[in-house]
């Protein structure tokens, strides 16, 4: 399915979500908060992708 391993999606997702939440909390209003919100959403998408890859790999093993 993907040549990028699931653990890399998981690592990026966790780092992006944590940094995004911290960035939203500390950034001034406006564009900086929107930037950190986009980073948080990208992290959540990465975590979702890691879950789908892992589930797909488990189904192939059966």
N, CA, C, O and CB atoms as a CASP TS submission, in Angstrom:
PFRMAT TS
TARGET T0000
AUTHOR 0000-0000-0000
METHOD Language model
MODEL 1
PARENT N/A
ATOM      1  N   UNK     1       0.827  -1.187   0.000  1.00  0.00           N
ATOM      2  CA  UNK     1       0.000   0.000   0.000  1.00  0.00           C
ATOM      3  C   UNK     1       0.874   1.254   0.000  1.00  0.00           C
ATOM      4  O   UNK     1       0.810   2.051  -0.936  1.00  0.00           O
ATOM      5  CB  UNK     1      -0.942  -0.003   1.209  1.00  0.00           C
ATOM      6  N   UNK     2       1.663   1.428   1.008  1.00  0.00           N
ATOM      7  CA  UNK     2       2.506   2.614   1.103  1.00  0.00           C
ATOM      8  C   UNK     2       3.920   2.181   1.451  1.00  0.00           C
ATOM      9  O   UNK     2       4.123   1.235   2.213  1.00  0.00           O
ATOM     10  CB  UNK     2       1.956   3.615   2.158  1.00  0.00           C
ATOM     11  N   UNK     3       4.878   2.870   0.896  1.00  0.00           N
ATOM     12  CA  UNK     3       6.266   2.543   1.201  1.00  0.00           C
ATOM     13  C   UNK     3       6.745   3.199   2.486  1.00  0.00           C
ATOM     14  O   UNK     3       7.807   2.862   3.010  1.00  0.00           O
ATOM     15  CB  UNK     3       7.157   2.956   0.056  1.00  0.00           C
ATOM     16  N   UNK     4       5.956   4.136   2.988  1.00  0.00           N
ATOM     17  CA  UNK     4       6.297   4.790   4.247  1.00  0.00           C
ATOM     18  C   UNK     4       5.760   3.921   5.380  1.00  0.00           C
ATOM     19  O   UNK     4       4.573   3.596   5.388  1.00  0.00           O
ATOM     20  CB  UNK     4       5.713   6.251   4.318  1.00  0.00           C
ATOM     21  N   UNK     5       6.607   3.537   6.336  1.00  0.00           N
ATOM     22  CA  UNK     5       6.141   2.658   7.413  1.00  0.00           C
ATOM     23  C   UNK     5       5.129   3.366   8.322  1.00  0.00           C
ATOM     24  O   UNK     5       5.149   4.587   8.475  1.00  0.00           O
ATOM     25  CB  UNK     5       7.333   2.164   8.244  1.00  0.00           C
ATOM     26  N   UNK     6       4.254   2.564   8.913  1.00  0.00           N
ATOM     27  CA  UNK     6       3.194   3.107   9.763  1.00  0.00           C
ATOM     28  C   UNK     6       3.760   3.832  10.973  1.00  0.00           C
ATOM     29  O   UNK     6       3.172   4.811  11.433  1.00  0.00           O
ATOM     30  CB  UNK     6       2.262   1.996  10.220  1.00  0.00           C
ATOM     31  N   UNK     7       4.884   3.376  11.495  1.00  0.00           N
ATOM     32  CA  UNK     7       5.444   4.011  12.696  1.00  0.00           C
ATOM     33  C   UNK     7       5.885   5.444  12.408  1.00  0.00           C
ATOM     34  O   UNK     7       5.887   6.287  13.305  1.00  0.00           O
ATOM     35  CB  UNK     7       6.633   3.193  13.230  1.00  0.00           C
ATOM     36  N   UNK     8       6.261   5.723  11.152  1.00  0.00           N
ATOM     37  CA  UNK     8       6.652   7.080  10.797  1.00  0.00           C
ATOM     38  C   UNK     8       5.436   8.009  10.756  1.00  0.00           C
ATOM     39  O   UNK     8       5.514   9.156  11.196  1.00  0.00           O
ATOM     40  CB  UNK     8       7.371   7.088   9.443  1.00  0.00           C
ATOM     41  N   UNK     9       4.313   7.511  10.227  1.00  0.00           N
ATOM     42  CA  UNK     9       3.074   8.278  10.277  1.00  0.00           C
ATOM     43  C   UNK     9       2.670   8.536  11.730  1.00  0.00           C
ATOM     44  O   UNK     9       2.229   9.633  12.072  1.00  0.00           O
ATOM     45  CB  UNK     9       1.947   7.536   9.525  1.00  0.00           C
ATOM     46  N   UNK    10       2.823   7.535  12.567  1.00  0.00           N
ATOM     47  CA  UNK    10       2.469   7.665  13.976  1.00  0.00           C
ATOM     48  C   UNK    10       3.349   8.699  14.669  1.00  0.00           C
ATOM     49  O   UNK    10       2.853   9.529  15.430  1.00  0.00           O
ATOM     50  CB  UNK    10       2.590   6.314  14.682  1.00  0.00           C
ATOM     51  N   UNK    11       4.644   8.650  14.410  1.00  0.00           N
ATOM     52  CA  UNK    11       5.580   9.598  15.027  1.00  0.00           C
ATOM     53  C   UNK    11       5.281  11.030  14.585  1.00  0.00           C
ATOM     54  O   UNK    11       5.197  11.932  15.419  1.00  0.00           O
ATOM     55  CB  UNK    11       7.031   9.228  14.670  1.00  0.00           C
ATOM     56  N   UNK    12       5.121  11.240  13.282  1.00  0.00           N
ATOM     57  CA  UNK    12       4.820  12.578  12.791  1.00  0.00           C
ATOM     58  C   UNK    12       3.487  13.074  13.338  1.00  0.00           C
ATOM     59  O   UNK    12       3.367  14.233  13.737  1.00  0.00           O
ATOM     60  CB  UNK    12       4.801  12.591  11.265  1.00  0.00           C
ATOM     61  N   UNK    13       2.497  12.207  13.357  1.00  0.00           N
ATOM     62  CA  UNK    13       1.182  12.592  13.843  1.00  0.00           C
ATOM     63  C   UNK    13       1.201  13.015  15.293  1.00  0.00           C
ATOM     64  O   UNK    13       0.604  14.027  15.661  1.00  0.00           O
ATOM     65  CB  UNK    13       0.219  11.466  13.665  1.00  0.00           C
ATOM     66  N   UNK    14       1.889  12.238  16.119  1.00  0.00           N
ATOM     67  CA  UNK    14       1.953  12.577  17.543  1.00  0.00           C
ATOM     68  C   UNK    14       2.682  13.898  17.753  1.00  0.00           C
ATOM     69  O   UNK    14       2.228  14.740  18.528  1.00  0.00           O
ATOM     70  CB  UNK    14       2.650  11.458  18.334  1.00  0.00           C
ATOM     71  N   UNK    15       3.805  14.086  17.070  1.00  0.00           N
ATOM     72  CA  UNK    15       4.546  15.338  17.214  1.00  0.00           C
ATOM     73  C   UNK    15       3.742  16.535  16.699  1.00  0.00           C
ATOM     74  O   UNK    15       3.757  17.605  17.308  1.00  0.00           O
ATOM     75  CB  UNK    15       5.878  15.246  16.471  1.00  0.00           C
ATOM     76  N   UNK    16       3.050  16.355  15.593  1.00  0.00           N
ATOM     77  CA  UNK    16       2.269  17.453  15.022  1.00  0.00           C
ATOM     78  C   UNK    16       1.089  17.829  15.909  1.00  0.00           C
ATOM     79  O   UNK    16       0.793  19.012  16.080  1.00  0.00           O
ATOM     80  CB  UNK    16       1.770  17.077  13.633  1.00  0.00           C
ATOM     81  N   UNK    17       0.421  16.839  16.471  1.00  0.00           N
ATOM     82  CA  UNK    17      -0.717  17.138  17.340  1.00  0.00           C
ATOM     83  C   UNK    17      -0.249  17.857  18.602  1.00  0.00           C
ATOM     84  O   UNK    17      -0.850  18.851  19.010  1.00  0.00           O
ATOM     85  CB  UNK    17      -1.472  15.844  17.709  1.00  0.00           C
ATOM     86  N   UNK    18       0.817  17.359  19.220  1.00  0.00           N
ATOM     87  CA  UNK    18       1.313  17.993  20.441  1.00  0.00           C
ATOM     88  C   UNK    18       1.802  19.413  20.161  1.00  0.00           C
ATOM     89  O   UNK    18       1.446  20.342  20.887  1.00  0.00           O
ATOM     90  CB  UNK    18       2.443  17.156  21.057  1.00  0.00           C
ATOM     91  N   UNK    19       2.607  19.588  19.125  1.00  0.00           N
ATOM     92  CA  UNK    19       3.108  20.932  18.825  1.00  0.00           C
ATOM     93  C   UNK    19       1.982  21.854  18.375  1.00  0.00           C
ATOM     94  O   UNK    19       2.006  23.047  18.674  1.00  0.00           O
ATOM     95  CB  UNK    19       4.194  20.869  17.747  1.00  0.00           C
ATOM     96  N   UNK    20       1.001  21.322  17.665  1.00  0.00           N
ATOM     97  CA  UNK    20      -0.125  22.134  17.228  1.00  0.00           C
ATOM     98  C   UNK    20      -0.973  22.626  18.387  1.00  0.00           C
ATOM     99  O   UNK    20      -1.380  23.787  18.421  1.00  0.00           O
ATOM    100  CB  UNK    20      -0.980  21.354  16.275  1.00  0.00           C
ATOM    101  N   UNK    21      -1.235  21.746  19.330  1.00  0.00           N
ATOM    102  CA  UNK    21      -2.027  22.150  20.495  1.00  0.00           C
ATOM    103  C   UNK    21      -1.269  23.185  21.315  1.00  0.00           C
ATOM    104  O   UNK    21      -1.847  24.177  21.759  1.00  0.00           O
ATOM    105  CB  UNK    21      -2.377  20.928  21.370  1.00  0.00           C
ATOM    106  N   UNK    22       0.023  22.954  21.516  1.00  0.00           N
ATOM    107  CA  UNK    22       0.819  23.935  22.252  1.00  0.00           C
ATOM    108  C   UNK    22       0.913  25.254  21.485  1.00  0.00           C
ATOM    109  O   UNK    22       0.860  26.326  22.088  1.00  0.00           O
ATOM    110  CB  UNK    22       2.225  23.383  22.527  1.00  0.00           C
ATOM    111  N   UNK    23       1.049  25.182  20.179  1.00  0.00           N
ATOM    112  CA  UNK    23       1.126  26.386  19.356  1.00  0.00           C
ATOM    113  C   UNK    23      -0.158  27.181  19.383  1.00  0.00           C
ATOM    114  O   UNK    23      -0.131  28.410  19.437  1.00  0.00           O
ATOM    115  CB  UNK    23       1.464  26.026  17.938  1.00  0.00           C
ATOM    116  N   UNK    24      -1.295  26.485  19.345  1.00  0.00           N
ATOM    117  CA  UNK    24      -2.582  27.178  19.413  1.00  0.00           C
ATOM    118  C   UNK    24      -2.714  27.900  20.749  1.00  0.00           C
ATOM    119  O   UNK    24      -3.227  29.017  20.816  1.00  0.00           O
ATOM    120  CB  UNK    24      -3.753  26.184  19.218  1.00  0.00           C
ATOM    121  N   UNK    25      -2.252  27.257  21.793  1.00  0.00           N
ATOM    122  CA  UNK    25      -2.369  27.860  23.115  1.00  0.00           C
ATOM    123  C   UNK    25      -1.500  29.084  23.316  1.00  0.00           C
ATOM    124  O   UNK    25      -1.856  29.971  24.092  1.00  0.00           O
ATOM    125  CB  UNK    25      -2.034  26.857  24.146  1.00  0.00           C
ATOM    126  N   UNK    26      -0.370  29.151  22.634  1.00  0.00           N
ATOM    127  CA  UNK    26       0.585  30.235  22.865  1.00  0.00           C
ATOM    128  C   UNK    26       0.643  31.272  21.749  1.00  0.00           C
ATOM    129  O   UNK    26       1.256  32.324  21.928  1.00  0.00           O
ATOM    130  CB  UNK    26       1.940  29.662  23.060  1.00  0.00           C
ATOM    131  N   UNK    27       0.024  31.005  20.610  1.00  0.00           N
ATOM    132  CA  UNK    27       0.097  31.933  19.475  1.00  0.00           C
ATOM    133  C   UNK    27      -0.887  33.082  19.644  1.00  0.00           C
ATOM    134  O   UNK    27      -1.942  32.925  20.257  1.00  0.00           O
ATOM    135  CB  UNK    27      -0.180  31.196  18.157  1.00  0.00           C
ATOM    136  N   UNK    28      -0.530  34.239  19.094  1.00  0.00           N
ATOM    137  CA  UNK    28      -1.500  35.344  19.096  1.00  0.00           C
ATOM    138  C   UNK    28      -2.651  35.041  18.132  1.00  0.00           C
ATOM    139  O   UNK    28      -2.549  34.140  17.300  1.00  0.00           O
ATOM    140  CB  UNK    28      -0.809  36.682  18.705  1.00  0.00           C
ATOM    141  N   UNK    29      -3.707  35.773  18.246  1.00  0.00           N
ATOM    142  CA  UNK    29      -4.895  35.534  17.409  1.00  0.00           C
ATOM    143  C   UNK    29      -4.604  35.794  15.935  1.00  0.00           C
ATOM    144  O   UNK    29      -3.683  36.529  15.579  1.00  0.00           O
ATOM    145  CB  UNK    29      -6.058  36.420  17.869  1.00  0.00           C
ATOM    146  N   UNK    30      -5.410  35.174  15.099  1.00  0.00           N
ATOM    147  CA  UNK    30      -5.316  35.414  13.658  1.00  0.00           C
ATOM    148  C   UNK    30      -4.583  34.316  12.926  1.00  0.00           C
ATOM    149  O   UNK    30      -4.784  33.131  13.190  1.00  0.00           O
ATOM    150  CB  UNK    30      -4.634  36.719  13.399  1.00  0.00           C
ATOM    151  N   UNK    31      -3.733  34.723  12.005  1.00  0.00           N
ATOM    152  CA  UNK    31      -3.014  33.796  11.125  1.00  0.00           C
ATOM    153  C   UNK    31      -2.150  32.794  11.901  1.00  0.00           C
ATOM    154  O   UNK    31      -2.150  31.617  11.538  1.00  0.00           O
ATOM    155  CB  UNK    31      -2.139  34.579  10.159  1.00  0.00           C
ATOM    156  N   UNK    32      -1.415  33.190  12.946  1.00  0.00           N
ATOM    157  CA  UNK    32      -0.611  32.193  13.664  1.00  0.00           C
ATOM    158  C   UNK    32      -1.447  31.063  14.269  1.00  0.00           C
ATOM    159  O   UNK    32      -1.030  29.905  14.230  1.00  0.00           O
ATOM    160  CB  UNK    32       0.177  32.871  14.760  1.00  0.00           C
ATOM    161  N   UNK    33      -2.606  31.376  14.820  1.00  0.00           N
ATOM    162  CA  UNK    33      -3.471  30.321  15.370  1.00  0.00           C
ATOM    163  C   UNK    33      -3.984  29.416  14.255  1.00  0.00           C
ATOM    164  O   UNK    33      -4.088  28.203  14.439  1.00  0.00           O
ATOM    165  CB  UNK    33      -4.660  30.937  16.143  1.00  0.00           C
ATOM    166  N   UNK    34      -4.302  29.995  13.107  1.00  0.00           N
ATOM    167  CA  UNK    34      -4.773  29.181  11.987  1.00  0.00           C
ATOM    168  C   UNK    34      -3.664  28.252  11.501  1.00  0.00           C
ATOM    169  O   UNK    34      -3.931  27.101  11.154  1.00  0.00           O
ATOM    170  CB  UNK    34      -5.265  30.077  10.833  1.00  0.00           C
ATOM    171  N   UNK    35      -2.418  28.742  11.472  1.00  0.00           N
ATOM    172  CA  UNK    35      -1.290  27.907  11.069  1.00  0.00           C
ATOM    173  C   UNK    35      -1.168  26.692  11.992  1.00  0.00           C
ATOM    174  O   UNK    35      -1.029  25.563  11.521  1.00  0.00           O
ATOM    175  CB  UNK    35       0.019  28.726  11.080  1.00  0.00           C
ATOM    176  N   UNK    36      -1.219  26.921  13.286  1.00  0.00           N
ATOM    177  CA  UNK    36      -1.085  25.813  14.233  1.00  0.00           C
ATOM    178  C   UNK    36      -2.290  24.882  14.187  1.00  0.00           C
ATOM    179  O   UNK    36      -2.163  23.689  14.460  1.00  0.00           O
ATOM    180  CB  UNK    36      -0.899  26.348  15.646  1.00  0.00           C
ATOM    181  N   UNK    37      -3.460  25.419  13.845  1.00  0.00           N
ATOM    182  CA  UNK    37      -4.636  24.572  13.675  1.00  0.00           C
ATOM    183  C   UNK    37      -4.446  23.632  12.483  1.00  0.00           C
ATOM    184  O   UNK    37      -4.820  22.461  12.548  1.00  0.00           O
ATOM    185  CB  UNK    37      -5.902  25.434  13.485  1.00  0.00           C
ATOM    186  N   UNK    38      -3.871  24.138  11.407  1.00  0.00           N
ATOM    187  CA  UNK    38      -3.595  23.302  10.228  1.00  0.00           C
ATOM    188  C   UNK    38      -2.577  22.215  10.577  1.00  0.00           C
ATOM    189  O   UNK    38      -2.717  21.075  10.134  1.00  0.00           O
ATOM    190  CB  UNK    38      -3.073  24.169   9.047  1.00  0.00           C
ATOM    191  N   UNK    39      -1.562  22.553  11.360  1.00  0.00           N
ATOM    192  CA  UNK    39      -0.569  21.559  11.788  1.00  0.00           C
ATOM    193  C   UNK    39      -1.241  20.470  12.622  1.00  0.00           C
ATOM    194  O   UNK    39      -0.937  19.288  12.462  1.00  0.00           O
ATOM    195  CB  UNK    39       0.571  22.233  12.601  1.00  0.00           C
ATOM    196  N   UNK    40      -2.152  20.866  13.509  1.00  0.00           N
ATOM    197  CA  UNK    40      -2.872  19.895  14.333  1.00  0.00           C
ATOM    198  C   UNK    40      -3.739  18.976  13.481  1.00  0.00           C
ATOM    199  O   UNK    40      -3.792  17.770  13.725  1.00  0.00           O
ATOM    200  CB  UNK    40      -3.735  20.616  15.366  1.00  0.00           C
ATOM    201  N   UNK    41      -4.414  19.533  12.491  1.00  0.00           N
ATOM    202  CA  UNK    41      -5.251  18.726  11.601  1.00  0.00           C
ATOM    203  C   UNK    41      -4.397  17.761  10.780  1.00  0.00           C
ATOM    204  O   UNK    41      -4.793  16.616  10.565  1.00  0.00           O
ATOM    205  CB  UNK    41      -6.074  19.634  10.668  1.00  0.00           C
ATOM    206  N   UNK    42      -3.233  18.213  10.321  1.00  0.00           N
ATOM    207  CA  UNK    42      -2.323  17.333   9.574  1.00  0.00           C
ATOM    208  C   UNK    42      -1.841  16.187  10.471  1.00  0.00           C
ATOM    209  O   UNK    42      -1.701  15.055  10.008  1.00  0.00           O
ATOM    210  CB  UNK    42      -1.107  18.139   9.025  1.00  0.00           C
ATOM    211  N   UNK    43      -1.593  16.472  11.730  1.00  0.00           N
ATOM    212  CA  UNK    43      -1.187  15.426  12.666  1.00  0.00           C
ATOM    213  C   UNK    43      -2.292  14.406  12.888  1.00  0.00           C
ATOM    214  O   UNK    43      -2.036  13.203  12.944  1.00  0.00           O
ATOM    215  CB  UNK    43      -0.781  16.039  13.993  1.00  0.00           C
ATOM    216  N   UNK    44      -3.511  14.886  13.013  1.00  0.00           N
ATOM    217  CA  UNK    44      -4.644  13.970  13.185  1.00  0.00           C
ATOM    218  C   UNK    44      -4.833  13.106  11.939  1.00  0.00           C
ATOM    219  O   UNK    44      -5.142  11.919  12.047  1.00  0.00           O
ATOM    220  CB  UNK    44      -5.935  14.757  13.486  1.00  0.00           C
ATOM    221  N   UNK    45      -4.651  13.693  10.771  1.00  0.00           N
ATOM    222  CA  UNK    45      -4.753  12.923   9.526  1.00  0.00           C
ATOM    223  C   UNK    45      -3.653  11.870   9.446  1.00  0.00           C
ATOM    224  O   UNK    45      -3.883  10.762   8.959  1.00  0.00           O
ATOM    225  CB  UNK    45      -4.679  13.858   8.306  1.00  0.00           C
ATOM    226  N   UNK    46      -2.467  12.212   9.919  1.00  0.00           N
ATOM    227  CA  UNK    46      -1.365  11.264   9.915  1.00  0.00           C
ATOM    228  C   UNK    46      -1.638  10.096  10.865  1.00  0.00           C
ATOM    229  O   UNK    46      -1.337   8.946  10.544  1.00  0.00           O
ATOM    230  CB  UNK    46      -0.064  11.965  10.301  1.00  0.00           C
ATOM    231  N   UNK    47      -2.205  10.395  12.024  1.00  0.00           N
ATOM    232  CA  UNK    47      -2.557   9.321  12.965  1.00  0.00           C
ATOM    233  C   UNK    47      -3.637   8.409  12.384  1.00  0.00           C
ATOM    234  O   UNK    47      -3.597   7.193  12.575  1.00  0.00           O
ATOM    235  CB  UNK    47      -3.035   9.915  14.302  1.00  0.00           C
ATOM    236  N   UNK    48      -4.597   8.995  11.680  1.00  0.00           N
ATOM    237  CA  UNK    48      -5.642   8.205  11.038  1.00  0.00           C
ATOM    238  C   UNK    48      -5.053   7.323   9.941  1.00  0.00           C
ATOM    239  O   UNK    48      -5.441   6.163   9.801  1.00  0.00           O
ATOM    240  CB  UNK    48      -6.728   9.122  10.457  1.00  0.00           C
ATOM    241  N   UNK    49      -4.130   7.862   9.174  1.00  0.00           N
ATOM    242  CA  UNK    49      -3.467   7.081   8.127  1.00  0.00           C
ATOM    243  C   UNK    49      -2.683   5.923   8.725  1.00  0.00           C
ATOM    244  O   UNK    49      -2.705   4.817   8.187  1.00  0.00           O
ATOM    245  CB  UNK    49      -2.536   7.974   7.300  1.00  0.00           C
ATOM    246  N   UNK    50      -1.992   6.165   9.829  1.00  0.00           N
ATOM    247  CA  UNK    50      -1.242   5.100  10.499  1.00  0.00           C
ATOM    248  C   UNK    50      -2.181   3.983  10.948  1.00  0.00           C
ATOM    249  O   UNK    50      -1.840   2.804  10.845  1.00  0.00           O
ATOM    250  CB  UNK    50      -0.465   5.661  11.706  1.00  0.00           C
ATOM    251  N   UNK    51      -3.358   4.351  11.446  1.00  0.00           N
ATOM    252  CA  UNK    51      -4.323   3.339  11.881  1.00  0.00           C
ATOM    253  C   UNK    51      -4.817   2.516  10.692  1.00  0.00           C
ATOM    254  O   UNK    51      -4.932   1.295  10.794  1.00  0.00           O
ATOM    255  CB  UNK    51      -5.514   4.003  12.600  1.00  0.00           C
ATOM    256  N   UNK    52      -5.110   3.169   9.569  1.00  0.00           N
ATOM    257  CA  UNK    52      -5.576   2.448   8.391  1.00  0.00           C
ATOM    258  C   UNK    52      -4.499   1.531   7.826  1.00  0.00           C
ATOM    259  O   UNK    52      -4.793   0.410   7.411  1.00  0.00           O
ATOM    260  CB  UNK    52      -6.032   3.427   7.326  1.00  0.00           C
ATOM    261  N   UNK    53      -3.263   1.995   7.806  1.00  0.00           N
ATOM    262  CA  UNK    53      -2.164   1.163   7.294  1.00  0.00           C
ATOM    263  C   UNK    53      -1.981  -0.061   8.170  1.00  0.00           C
ATOM    264  O   UNK    53      -1.822  -1.175   7.673  1.00  0.00           O
ATOM    265  CB  UNK    53      -0.848   1.967   7.223  1.00  0.00           C
ATOM    266  N   UNK    54      -2.005   0.153   9.481  1.00  0.00           N
ATOM    267  CA  UNK    54      -1.834  -0.969  10.411  1.00  0.00           C
ATOM    268  C   UNK    54      -2.968  -1.970  10.258  1.00  0.00           C
ATOM    269  O   UNK    54      -2.730  -3.178  10.250  1.00  0.00           O
ATOM    270  CB  UNK    54      -1.766  -0.466  11.863  1.00  0.00           C
ATOM    271  N   UNK    55      -4.201  -1.481  10.137  1.00  0.00           N
ATOM    272  CA  UNK    55      -5.353  -2.377   9.979  1.00  0.00           C
ATOM    273  C   UNK    55      -5.259  -3.148   8.668  1.00  0.00           C
ATOM    274  O   UNK    55      -5.571  -4.338   8.618  1.00  0.00           O
ATOM    275  CB  UNK    55      -6.672  -1.580  10.031  1.00  0.00           C
ATOM    276  N   UNK    56      -4.827  -2.467   7.608  1.00  0.00           N
ATOM    277  CA  UNK    56      -4.695  -3.124   6.311  1.00  0.00           C
ATOM    278  C   UNK    56      -3.615  -4.206   6.351  1.00  0.00           C
ATOM    279  O   UNK    56      -3.794  -5.283   5.783  1.00  0.00           O
ATOM    280  CB  UNK    56      -4.372  -2.092   5.222  1.00  0.00           C
ATOM    281  N   UNK    57      -2.505  -3.925   7.015  1.00  0.00           N
ATOM    282  CA  UNK    57      -1.431  -4.905   7.122  1.00  0.00           C
ATOM    283  C   UNK    57      -1.863  -6.116   7.935  1.00  0.00           C
ATOM    284  O   UNK    57      -1.488  -7.243   7.612  1.00  0.00           O
ATOM    285  CB  UNK    57      -0.200  -4.271   7.748  1.00  0.00           C
ATOM    286  N   UNK    58      -2.648  -5.897   8.988  1.00  0.00           N
ATOM    287  CA  UNK    58      -3.147  -7.018   9.792  1.00  0.00           C
ATOM    288  C   UNK    58      -4.099  -7.892   9.002  1.00  0.00           C
ATOM    289  O   UNK    58      -4.076  -9.115   9.139  1.00  0.00           O
ATOM    290  CB  UNK    58      -3.840  -6.506  11.044  1.00  0.00           C
ATOM    291  N   UNK    59      -4.940  -7.280   8.172  1.00  0.00           N
ATOM    292  CA  UNK    59      -5.872  -8.060   7.356  1.00  0.00           C
ATOM    293  C   UNK    59      -5.135  -8.888   6.312  1.00  0.00           C
ATOM    294  O   UNK    59      -5.577  -9.986   5.973  1.00  0.00           O
ATOM    295  CB  UNK    59      -6.881  -7.138   6.673  1.00  0.00           C
ATOM    296  N   UNK    60      -4.031  -8.383   5.803  1.00  0.00           N
ATOM    297  CA  UNK    60      -3.256  -9.135   4.811  1.00  0.00           C
ATOM    298  C   UNK    60      -2.573 -10.335   5.431  1.00  0.00           C
ATOM    299  O   UNK    60      -2.328 -11.325   4.742  1.00  0.00           O
ATOM    300  CB  UNK    60      -2.221  -8.238   4.156  1.00  0.00           C
ATOM    301  N   UNK    61      -2.259 -10.270   6.715  1.00  0.00           N
ATOM    302  CA  UNK    61      -1.577 -11.369   7.379  1.00  0.00           C
ATOM    303  C   UNK    61      -2.526 -12.545   7.642  1.00  0.00           C
ATOM    304  O   UNK    61      -2.065 -13.671   7.827  1.00  0.00           O
ATOM    305  CB  UNK    61      -0.964 -10.886   8.690  1.00  0.00           C
ATOM    306  N   UNK    62      -3.824 -12.305   7.661  1.00  0.00           N
ATOM    307  CA  UNK    62      -4.786 -13.374   7.949  1.00  0.00           C
ATOM    308  C   UNK    62      -5.020 -14.254   6.783  1.00  0.00           C
ATOM    309  O   UNK    62      -5.804 -15.199   6.870  1.00  0.00           O
ATOM    310  CB  UNK    62      -6.080 -12.812   8.397  1.00  0.00           C
TER
END
